[in-house]
Amino acid sequence: MSVENRSLKDKIVSLSNDIDRMTRAKPTVDPILQQENQRLKHDLQEIRRDNDFITSECNDLRTQLAQQNTRQKSEFADVYATMKRDSDELKKEIRSLNYENEKLLKQLEMARSVSSVS
């Protein structure tokens, strides 16, 4: 084997050993990266808490709005029913007054005809 081949073979063995050693070794984590990772995790937790709070508030407001809407519909239904009843009573009273007016007009005509005959 030539010196050049032996030298290349030694380099290959050395590189293989380096690769094996590097794959078996635990990767070292940079403390600055660890700190940044922790900060980002904390920020993410804060954002999730804020999101949960906002979602809860929105749900509460949606529920309140639905309850208010139901109350308003009920109040409008009551007002409509009252106005309808009042309107029906007024129509009935108008019919009664029109009937009474017709009666009085007939009595007046009769009284005029009797007084013009006499």
C-alpha positions in Angstrom: 0.0 0.0 0.0 1.4 3.3 -0.9 2.0 6.1 1.6 -0.6 8.2 -0.1 -3.2 5.5 0.2 -2.3 4.8 3.9 -2.5 8.6 4.6 -6.0 8.8 3.0 -7.1 5.6 4.8 -5.9 7.2 8.1 -7.8 10.4 7.4 -10.9 8.4 6.6 -10.6 6.5 9.9 -10.0 9.7 11.7 -13.0 11.4 10.1 -15.2 8.3 10.9 -14.1 8.4 14.5 -14.9 12.1 14.7 -18.3 11.6 13.2 -19.0 8.7 15.6 -17.9 10.8 18.5 -20.0 13.8 17.4 -23.2 11.7 16.9 -22.8 10.1 20.3 -22.1 13.4 22.2 -25.0 15.4 23.5 -25.4 18.6 21.7 -24.6 21.5 23.9 -27.3 24.1 24.2 -26.4 27.7 24.2 -27.6 29.3 27.5 -28.6 32.4 25.6 -30.8 30.3 23.3 -32.2 28.5 26.3 -33.1 31.8 28.0 -34.7 33.0 24.8 -36.6 29.8 24.4 -37.9 30.1 28.0 -38.9 33.8 27.4 -40.8 32.8 24.2 -42.6 30.0 26.0 -43.6 32.4 28.8 -44.8 34.9 26.2 -46.8 32.2 24.4 -48.4 31.2 27.7 -49.3 34.9 28.4 -50.8 35.2 24.9 -52.8 32.0 25.4 -54.1 33.3 28.8 -55.1 36.6 27.2 -56.8 34.8 24.3 -58.7 32.6 26.8 -59.8 35.7 28.7 -60.9 37.6 25.6 -62.7 34.5 24.3 -64.5 34.2 27.7 -65.4 37.9 27.7 -66.8 37.6 24.1 -68.9 34.6 25.1 -70.2 36.4 28.1 -71.1 39.5 26.0 -72.7 37.3 23.4 -74.8 35.6 26.1 -75.8 39.0 27.6 -76.7 40.3 24.2 -78.9 37.3 23.5 -80.7 37.7 26.9 -81.2 41.4 26.2 -82.5 40.6 22.7 -85.0 38.1 24.2 -86.1 40.6 26.8 -86.6 43.3 24.1 -88.6 41.0 21.9 -90.8 40.1 24.9 -91.3 43.8 25.7 -92.1 44.6 22.1 -94.6 41.7 22.0 -96.2 43.1 25.2 -96.4 46.6 23.7 -97.8 45.3 20.5 -100.4 43.3 22.3 -101.4 46.3 24.4 -101.6 48.6 21.3 -103.6 46.0 19.4 -106.1 45.6 22.3 -106.4 49.4 22.6 -106.8 49.7 18.9 -109.6 47.1 18.8 -111.3 48.8 21.8 -111.1 52.2 20.0 -112.5 50.7 16.8 -115.4 49.1 18.8 -116.0 52.5 20.5 -116.0 54.3 17.1 -118.5 51.9 15.7 -120.7 52.4 18.7 -120.4 56.2 18.4 -121.2 56.0 14.7 -124.3 54.0 15.4 -125.3 56.4 18.2 -124.6 59.3 15.8 -126.8 57.7 13.1 -129.6 57.3 15.6 -129.4 60.9 16.7 -129.4 62.1 13.1 -132.5 60.1 12.4 -134.2 61.5 15.6 -133.2 65.0 14.5 -134.6 64.5 11.0 -137.8 63.2 12.6 -138.0 66.1 14.9 -137.5 68.5 12.0 -140.1 66.8 9.9 -142.6 66.9 12.8 -141.8 70.6 13.5 -142.1 71.5 9.8 -145.5 69.7 9.5 -146.9 71.5 12.5 
